[in-house]
Amino acid sequence: MNILREVLWPLLAVVLAFIVGGVIILLLGDDPINAYAWLLSSSFGSMRDIGWTLHYATPLIFTGLAVAVAFRCGLLNIGAEGQLYVAAFATAWVGIKLGGTVVGTESWAWASLPAFLLVPLCVLAAVLVGGLWGAIPGYLKARFGSHEVINTIMLNFIAIALVSYLTQYHFKNPGPILETPPIGEAATIPRLNEFFGFLSPDVPLNIAFFLALLMCVVVYVFLWKTKWGYELRAVGENPSAAEYGGISPKKQIILAMTISGALAGMVSIGEVMGTRNNYYHDFSAQWGFLGIAVALLGRNHPLGILIAAIFFGVLLRGEIFVDAFTRYVSKDLGFVLQAIMILFVACFQRYTRR
């Protein structure tokens, strides 16, 4: 019954969002059935479409989990966007410096490590740098009581400006695009079309998707099957009671924000090592912020987050085709549906348990 109750209200919010969105499409003078048909067929119409949908969903699984872990400790992590930016640059930096990168006649590398060493090092860089960037607002909250929302928002600006500076003035690939040189080939991870012939070669879905699924399991086990997860959730439910029971809220706040930042940083594994093979500025489609909506719709539960991320993947994939094949509806339909859905989720909070 608990699972049904957890699923029922988000599902109702999605249905109502589509109904309200349909009314808006009618008012614009278009056919909502035709628009929604394009939305769904372009997302699930073929294995290629499904591959693209899962590709869009992969970073949202990571950021949704990141936001959810902080939520469970009573924190609101608005900084996943900055955390994934610094992690992506760090991942690319390791992949370049230890991957034997040469551009033209210029060598950017210190060494050329084999894949079995370089891939784990790049992953470690993503997790560590994302976690450390997330730990900063956690420490400030625990030590000084400063609000994590303000701190994480400010750190977003700092993170994006910092990696922009480093890319522009120290690690810029020759050319007009603000991006680093490519990482070494040994730092890349395979795309799924190398294993599954039914996936089109132009689909950038890579093994980071399976890593995202694994992290759903890991986060679930951590939060609900371990002592550390219990203590973290206890602080989120009632910090005073948790402290009375011998749990340190300050320690849990820092731990939660560190884990949250590490999960957000894992976005770079798929994007840098599997899709672009370098750091490209503005590579994120606001995944850090969309992760908040994914976590809300998924009720801060790993299974719910997985389903919500795929749903958002449908919107991101389908809105392109809706824009192209309808007369009046633009790709902003996806944003409208997201906003309406979140409003309904917020309205239903009073009918659900925490």
C-alpha positions as CSV (number, residue, x, y, z in Angstrom):
1,M,0.0,0.0,0.0
2,N,2.9,2.3,0.8
3,I,4.3,1.8,-2.7
4,L,0.9,2.5,-4.3
5,R,0.5,5.6,-2.2
6,E,4.0,6.8,-3.2
7,V,3.3,6.2,-6.9
8,L,-0.3,7.3,-7.0
9,W,0.1,11.0,-6.4
10,P,3.0,11.7,-8.8
11,L,1.2,9.7,-11.4
12,L,-1.9,11.8,-10.9
13,A,0.2,14.9,-11.2
14,V,1.6,13.8,-14.5
15,V,-1.9,12.9,-15.9
16,L,-3.3,16.3,-14.8
17,A,-0.2,18.1,-16.2
18,F,-0.9,16.5,-19.6
19,I,-4.6,17.5,-19.4
20,V,-3.8,21.1,-18.6
21,G,-1.1,21.1,-21.2
22,G,-3.7,19.8,-23.7
23,V,-6.0,22.6,-22.9
24,I,-3.1,25.1,-23.5
25,I,-2.4,23.4,-26.9
26,L,-6.0,23.8,-27.8
27,L,-6.0,27.4,-26.9
28,L,-3.0,27.9,-29.1
29,G,-5.0,26.4,-32.0
30,D,-3.3,23.1,-32.4
31,D,-4.4,19.5,-31.9
32,P,-3.2,18.1,-28.5
33,I,-3.6,14.5,-29.6
34,N,-1.3,15.1,-32.5
35,A,1.2,17.0,-30.3
36,Y,1.3,14.2,-27.7
37,A,1.5,11.5,-30.4
38,W,4.7,13.2,-31.6
39,L,5.9,13.5,-28.1
40,L,5.5,9.8,-27.4
41,S,6.3,8.3,-30.8
42,S,9.6,10.2,-31.0
43,S,10.6,8.9,-27.6
44,F,9.5,5.3,-27.9
45,G,8.8,4.8,-31.6
46,S,12.0,2.8,-32.3
47,M,15.0,1.4,-30.5
48,R,16.9,4.5,-31.7
49,D,14.3,6.8,-30.1
50,I,14.4,4.7,-26.8
51,G,18.2,5.0,-26.8
52,W,18.0,8.8,-27.1
53,T,15.4,9.0,-24.4
54,L,17.6,6.9,-22.0
55,H,20.5,9.1,-22.9
56,Y,18.7,12.2,-21.8
57,A,17.5,10.4,-18.7
58,T,21.0,9.3,-17.6
59,P,22.3,12.6,-16.1
60,L,18.9,13.3,-14.5
61,I,19.1,10.0,-12.6
62,F,22.4,11.2,-11.1
63,T,21.2,14.7,-10.3
64,G,17.9,13.4,-9.0
65,L,19.6,11.0,-6.6
66,A,22.0,13.9,-5.6
67,V,19.1,16.1,-4.7
68,A,17.2,13.3,-3.0
69,V,20.1,12.4,-0.6
70,A,20.2,16.0,0.6
71,F,16.4,16.1,0.9
72,R,16.5,13.1,3.1
73,C,18.8,14.9,5.5
74,G,16.5,18.0,5.4
75,L,18.7,19.9,3.0
76,L,18.0,21.5,-0.3
77,N,20.9,21.2,-2.7
78,I,20.5,23.8,-5.4
79,G,24.2,23.4,-6.3
80,A,24.2,20.2,-8.3
81,E,24.7,22.3,-11.5
82,G,28.0,23.7,-10.1
83,Q,29.0,20.4,-8.7
84,L,28.7,18.6,-12.0
85,Y,30.6,21.4,-13.8
86,V,33.7,21.3,-11.7
87,A,33.6,17.5,-11.7
88,A,33.4,17.5,-15.5
89,F,36.4,19.8,-15.9
90,A,38.3,17.6,-13.4
91,T,37.4,14.5,-15.3
92,A,38.6,16.0,-18.5
93,W,41.8,17.3,-16.9
94,V,42.8,13.9,-15.7
95,G,41.8,12.3,-19.1
96,I,44.0,14.9,-20.9
97,K,47.0,15.0,-18.5
98,L,47.3,11.2,-18.0
99,G,45.8,10.2,-21.3
100,G,48.6,11.1,-23.7
101,T,46.6,13.9,-25.4
102,V,48.4,15.5,-28.4
103,V,46.9,18.3,-30.5
104,G,48.8,19.0,-33.6
105,T,52.4,19.0,-32.5
106,E,51.7,20.1,-29.0
107,S,51.5,17.6,-26.2
108,W,49.1,18.4,-23.3
109,A,49.9,15.2,-21.4
110,W,52.2,14.2,-18.5
111,A,51.7,10.5,-19.2
112,S,49.8,8.0,-21.2
113,L,48.2,5.5,-18.9
114,P,46.4,2.4,-20.0
115,A,42.6,2.2,-19.8
116,F,42.5,0.0,-16.7
117,L,44.2,2.7,-14.8
118,L,43.0,5.8,-16.5
119,V,39.2,5.1,-16.5
120,P,39.1,4.5,-12.7
121,L,41.2,7.7,-12.1
122,C,38.8,9.8,-14.2
123,V,35.8,8.3,-12.4
124,L,37.6,9.0,-9.1
125,A,38.2,12.6,-10.1
126,A,34.5,13.1,-10.9
127,V,33.4,11.7,-7.6
128,L,36.0,13.4,-5.4
129,V,35.7,16.9,-7.0
130,G,31.9,16.8,-7.1
131,G,31.9,15.6,-3.5
132,L,34.3,18.2,-2.3
133,W,32.4,21.0,-4.0
134,G,29.2,19.7,-2.3
135,A,31.0,19.4,1.1
136,I,31.7,23.2,1.1
137,P,28.1,24.3,1.7
138,G,27.6,21.3,4.0
139,Y,30.5,22.5,6.2
140,L,29.3,26.1,6.1
141,K,25.8,25.0,7.2
142,A,27.2,22.7,10.0
143,R,29.8,25.1,11.2
144,F,28.2,28.5,10.9
145,G,24.5,27.8,10.3
146,S,24.5,29.6,6.9
147,H,21.7,28.5,4.7
148,E,22.6,25.8,2.2
149,V,20.3,27.2,-0.5
150,I,22.2,30.6,-0.6
151,N,25.6,28.9,-0.4
152,T,24.9,26.4,-3.2
153,I,23.4,29.0,-5.5
154,M,26.5,31.2,-5.0
155,L,28.8,28.2,-5.5
156,N,27.1,27.5,-8.8
157,F,28.2,30.9,-10.1
158,I,31.7,30.4,-8.8
159,A,32.0,26.9,-10.3
160,I,30.9,27.8,-13.8
161,A,33.0,31.0,-13.8
162,L,36.0,29.1,-12.5
163,V,35.9,26.3,-15.1
164,S,35.1,28.9,-17.8
165,Y,38.3,30.8,-16.9
166,L,40.4,27.6,-16.8
167,T,39.1,26.4,-20.1
168,Q,39.4,29.8,-21.8
169,Y,42.9,30.7,-20.6
170,H,44.7,27.5,-19.8
171,F,43.1,24.4,-21.4
172,K,41.3,25.7,-24.5
173,N,41.4,23.6,-27.6
174,P,42.4,25.7,-30.7
175,G,39.3,27.1,-32.4
176,P,36.3,29.3,-31.7
177,I,34.5,26.8,-29.4
178,L,35.1,27.0,-25.6
179,E,36.2,23.4,-25.0
180,T,39.2,21.5,-23.8
181,P,41.3,19.2,-26.0
182,P,40.0,15.7,-26.2
183,I,40.7,13.2,-23.4
184,G,43.0,10.3,-24.2
185,E,41.3,7.4,-26.0
186,A,42.1,5.2,-23.0
187,A,40.0,7.4,-20.8
188,T,36.8,6.9,-22.8
189,I,34.0,4.5,-21.9
190,P,32.1,2.4,-24.6
191,R,28.8,3.3,-26.0
192,L,26.1,0.7,-25.8
193,N,25.8,0.3,-29.6
194,E,29.1,-1.5,-29.4
195,F,27.4,-4.3,-27.5
196,F,23.8,-4.0,-28.7
197,G,23.5,-4.1,-32.5
198,F,19.9,-2.8,-32.4
199,L,21.0,0.6,-31.2
200,S,21.9,3.1,-33.9
201,P,25.6,4.2,-34.0
202,D,24.5,7.9,-33.7
203,V,22.9,7.3,-30.2
204,P,25.4,8.4,-27.6
205,L,23.9,6.3,-24.8
206,N,26.9,4.7,-23.0
207,I,27.6,2.5,-20.0
208,A,27.1,5.4,-17.7
209,F,23.4,4.5,-17.9
210,F,24.1,1.2,-16.2
211,L,26.2,3.0,-13.6
212,A,23.2,5.3,-13.0
213,L,21.0,2.2,-12.4
214,L,23.6,0.8,-10.1
215,M,23.7,4.1,-8.1
216,C,19.9,3.8,-7.7
217,V,20.5,0.5,-5.9
218,V,23.4,1.8,-3.9
219,V,21.6,4.9,-2.7
220,Y,18.6,2.7,-1.7
221,V,20.7,0.3,0.2
222,F,22.6,3.2,1.9
223,L,19.5,5.1,2.9
224,W,17.3,2.3,4.1
225,K,19.6,-0.7,4.9
226,T,22.6,0.9,6.7
227,K,23.2,2.6,10.0
228,W,24.6,5.7,8.2
229,G,21.6,6.0,6.1
230,Y,19.3,5.7,9.1
231,E,21.2,8.4,10.9
232,L,21.1,10.7,7.9
233,R,17.3,10.3,7.5
234,A,16.8,10.7,11.2
235,V,18.4,14.1,11.1
236,G,16.2,15.0,8.1
237,E,13.1,14.0,10.1
238,N,13.9,15.7,13.4
239,P,17.4,17.1,14.1
240,S,16.7,17.7,17.7
241,A,15.4,14.1,18.4
242,A,18.3,12.7,16.4
243,E,20.8,14.7,18.5
244,Y,19.1,13.5,21.6
245,G,19.5,10.0,20.4
246,G,23.3,10.4,20.0
247,I,23.4,11.3,16.3
248,S,25.5,14.4,15.3
249,P,23.4,16.6,12.9
250,K,26.5,18.5,11.9
251,K,28.3,15.4,10.8
252,Q,25.3,14.1,8.9
253,I,24.8,17.5,7.1
254,I,28.4,17.4,5.8
255,L,28.1,13.8,4.9
256,A,24.8,14.3,3.0
257,M,26.1,17.2,1.0
258,T,29.3,15.4,0.2
259,I,27.4,12.4,-1.1
260,S,25.0,14.6,-3.0
261,G,27.9,16.5,-4.7
262,A,29.6,13.2,-5.6
263,L,26.4,11.9,-7.2
264,A,26.0,15.1,-9.2
265,G,29.7,14.9,-10.2
266,M,29.1,11.5,-11.7
267,V,27.2,13.2,-14.6
268,S,30.6,13.9,-16.0
269,I,31.4,10.2,-16.4
270,G,28.8,9.8,-19.2
271,E,29.2,13.3,-20.7
272,V,33.0,13.6,-20.7
273,M,34.1,10.0,-21.0
274,G,31.2,8.6,-23.1
275,T,29.6,11.3,-25.1
276,R,31.8,14.3,-25.9
277,N,35.2,13.0,-24.9
278,N,36.3,16.4,-23.8
279,Y,35.0,19.2,-21.5
280,Y,32.6,21.4,-23.5
281,H,31.4,24.6,-21.8
282,D,27.6,24.8,-21.5
283,F,27.4,21.1,-21.9
284,S,24.7,20.8,-19.3
285,A,21.1,21.2,-20.2
286,Q,20.3,22.5,-16.7
287,W,20.5,19.0,-15.4
288,G,21.4,20.2,-11.9
289,F,18.2,22.2,-11.6
290,L,16.1,19.6,-13.4
291,G,17.3,17.1,-10.8
292,I,15.2,19.0,-8.2
293,A,12.1,18.4,-10.2
294,V,13.0,14.8,-10.8
295,A,13.6,14.2,-7.1
296,L,10.3,15.9,-6.3
297,L,8.3,13.8,-8.8
298,G,10.1,10.7,-7.7
299,R,9.3,11.3,-4.0
300,N,13.0,11.2,-3.2
301,H,13.0,7.5,-3.7
302,P,15.6,5.8,-6.1
303,L,12.9,3.9,-7.9
304,G,10.7,6.9,-8.3
305,I,13.7,9.0,-9.4
306,L,14.5,6.4,-12.1
307,I,10.9,6.6,-13.5
308,A,10.8,10.4,-13.2
309,A,14.1,10.8,-15.0
310,I,12.9,8.6,-17.9
311,F,9.7,10.7,-18.0
312,F,11.8,13.9,-18.2
313,G,13.9,12.1,-20.9
314,V,10.7,11.7,-22.9
315,L,10.0,15.4,-22.6
316,L,13.5,16.4,-23.6
317,R,13.5,14.0,-26.6
318,G,9.9,14.6,-27.7
319,E,9.8,18.4,-27.4
320,I,12.2,18.7,-30.4
321,F,9.8,16.8,-32.6
322,V,6.7,18.6,-31.3
323,D,8.4,21.9,-32.2
324,A,9.2,20.6,-35.7
325,F,5.9,18.9,-36.6
326,T,3.2,21.0,-35.1
327,R,2.1,24.4,-36.3
328,Y,1.9,26.5,-33.1
329,V,3.4,24.4,-30.3
330,S,7.1,25.1,-29.6
331,K,9.6,22.9,-27.8
332,D,8.8,25.0,-24.7
333,L,5.9,22.6,-24.2
334,G,8.3,20.4,-22.3
335,F,9.0,23.2,-19.8
336,V,5.3,24.0,-19.5
337,L,4.5,20.4,-18.7
338,Q,7.3,20.2,-16.1
339,A,6.2,23.4,-14.4
340,I,2.5,22.3,-14.2
341,M,3.5,18.9,-13.0
342,I,5.6,20.3,-10.2
343,L,2.8,22.6,-9.1
344,F,0.5,19.6,-8.8
345,V,3.1,17.6,-6.9
346,A,3.5,20.5,-4.5
347,C,-0.3,20.7,-4.1
348,F,-0.5,17.0,-3.3
349,Q,2.2,17.1,-0.6
350,R,-0.4,17.6,2.1
351,Y,-2.1,14.3,1.1
352,T,1.1,12.2,1.3
353,R,3.4,11.3,4.0
354,R,7.0,12.5,4.2
